[in-house]
Amino acid sequence: MTAVYDAGALIAADRSDRRMWADHRARLELGEVPLTTAPVVAQVSRSGRQAQLRRFLRGCEVAPFAAEDAHAVGALAGKSGVSDVVDVHLVVLAHRAGAGVVTADEGDLLRIVSVVRSPPPIFPT
């Protein structure tokens, strides 16, 4: 199953977490291209010296927060009661892609997926 990475997954990769890197490599070897979003990258990108993060992202597709996503994200934020639009956008992307979300923050994401029809699975980092 394709994975959508949240900020926690990217932070783990940036910190050279062996389990995160092994999981990522396994996905790539299976021909999967993990996804993340530009807002998630913005949450964790703090300097040009984050070589591990940049290397990790070379194996990912980074989806923009497009104008056509705004209403779906806003509606799901309202329905779930979660105000973090970056997390909501991640769930919208995962749902559309038929992917699971790899996260270090299950709490908010579980609140979001609980109101989604055919919710994407959540995988803790």
Helices and strands as residue ranges (DSSP letters): E 3-5, H 7-14, H 18-29, E 35-37, H 38-44, H 51-57, E 61-63, G 67-69, H 70-80, H 85-97, E 100-103, H 106-113, E 122-124
